[in-house]
Amino acid sequence: LQVIIDKFGDHIEPHAQALVAQLSNAFDQYCNAGEDDDDDDAAMAAAQCLECIATVLKGICEKPELYKSLEPQLIPLVLKILGNDGDYIEYLECALDILTFLTYFPEEITPTLWQAFPLIYVAFDQWAYDYLSLMVPPLQAFIAKDPAAFLQGSAVLPEGTVTYADLIFAIVAKTVSNDRSSESECRQALSLFLSILHSCHGLVDSYLPMINEISLGKLGQQVNSENPLTRIAIYQVIGSALYYNAPLELAELEKRGVTEQVFNKWIMDAEASMGEKFLPRKLTILGLAAILTVPPTSMPVSIANAIPVIISQTVTLSMKLREDAEKHAIEDVQDDQDGPISFSAAQLEEDDGHEGFAEDEDVTNEVDEAYKKALNGVSGWDSDIAKFLMGDFDDDGDDFDDEYISYLDSVDELLYLSDTMKAAFAQNPEFYQQIQQAMSPEAVAGVQKIFGAANMIRSSQQQ
C-alpha cells in the first residue's frame, strides 16, 4: 500500500479521507492485538499503518485544507500514543511526524489539537527524552501558528497548573543542562526560543531574563569550543532578543557584566565561522542593526565605543548574504516571470550623490518580492519539512539550521539595516558623524552600497 501511495501520491487527494480512516482503524486493531497477545508481527503492522498515514499526509501537503477533515481520525490516534505513559513508545516517532503535518501545513490549529501540546512535554519529561528532535517541529508550529493560544494556554500537571510558555522553558533548560544531551539536541532546544521571540513580539518581556540565563549559561560552557555551532545557535537567540527589544536585551547583558565579551566573541565568530549559513547571518544583522535604535546616551559604554565595528560588520554581512543568496537562488528565480533582481558592483557604487550616512528619502517598509525570494533561498520550508518527515532530509553536521525558515522572513534585513542607519543618523547626527570619522573609507563605502541596494529594491517595487 505504501508503494502505491508513494507512486500515485499526486492523485491521492480524492481518496485521502477514506485511506486515513481505514488505516487508522487498522492501526487500532493491530495495536490492540500486539498489546494483548505480545504479537510482534501485529505491532509491526501497526507501525506500518502509521507510516502509510504519514505518506498520505505528505501527498496532500499542498492542499492543507484537507487536513482538517482528517483530524477526527488522527487526533485521537496521536493523543493515544502521547498520553499513555510510554506504553506506545514504539509508535512515537510516527505519531510526532503526523502531528507535525497537522500543525505545520494547515492555516489554523484547532482547539482539539492543542491537547497534544502538554502531552509532548510530559512525554519529553518522563519517558521520551531522546525524541526531542522530533518534538521541536510541532512545538515550533504550535507557537508560530497561534501565539495568543500559546501564551494563554496552561496545563494541569501533578506539580500544579503550568503555562505552556513555562513548559517550553522547562524543555530548553533541562536539555541544555543535562549531560545526556548532545550539542545538536541543545541547539534544537534553543531554537524554541527563536519561535517565541519571533512569534510573540512585544508579549514576552518578562521571559527575557530566563532566556538570557539559559542561553548565556550555555555560551559560557561553549566559549572555547572548537566547534562553533552551539555558539552560533546562541547568537541567533541573542540577535532575536535584540531585534525583539534592544534596550531590554542590552540591559540583561549589562546586568550580567558580559556585554563586551559576548559581542567581541559574536563578531569574531560571525567573521570566521558562520560561512554561508543563512539564518545565523540574518539574525546577526537584525540584532546588531537593532542596537542602532537605542539612543547613544542609553547604550552601554562598551557598545557605544564599538558602534563603528558593529556597523562595519553588519554592512559586510549584509552585502555578503545578498551576494550568496543571489548566487544560490538565481537558477530558480530565473523561471520567475519578472526574473531576479541583480545588482552589479558598478550599480551599487552609485550612491545618488550622497556622502556619509545622510539620506533624504522617506523610509518605508515595502519589500521587493523578487529580491526577498532570492534571499529566502532555493527551497521553501514546506518541501523541507516534508523531506524531513519522510526521512529524505540530510541533517549531518549542521542540524536543521540551514533549512529552517525563520518567521522573520517578512523582514528584509538589508532594508531594515538601511532604514535603521538612516534613522539613527537623522536622530543623532553629531554622534554618528563621529562614528563615520572613526570608520575606514571601505566601511563608509559599504554603507553607501547598502543605501544604494535599498534604493534599487524600492525603485523596482514602484515600477
Secondary structure, DSSP 4 states (H G I P E B T S, - for coil): -HHHHHHTGGG-GGGHHHHHHHHHHHHHHHHHHHHHH--HHHHHHHHHHHHHHHHHHHHTTT-GGGHHHHHHHHHHHHHHHHTSTTTTGGGHHHHHHHHHHHHHSSSS--TTGGGHHHHHHHHHHHT-GGGHHHHHHHHHHHHHH-HHHHHH-EEEETTEEEEHHHHHHHHHHHHHH-TT--HHHHHHHHHHHHHHHHHSTTT-GGGHHHHHHHHHHHHHHHTT-S--HHHHHHHHHHHHHHHH-HHHHHHHHHHTT-HHHHHHHHHHHHHHT-TT-HHHHHHHHHHHHHHTTS-GGGS-HHHHHHHHHHHHHHHHHHHHHHHHHHHHHHHHHTTSSS------HHHHH--TT--TT---SPP-----HHHHHHHT-SS-HHHHHHHHHTT----TTTTTTTT---TTTTS-HHHHHHHHHHHHHHH-HHHHHHHHHHS-HHHHHHHHHHHHHHHHHHHHHH-
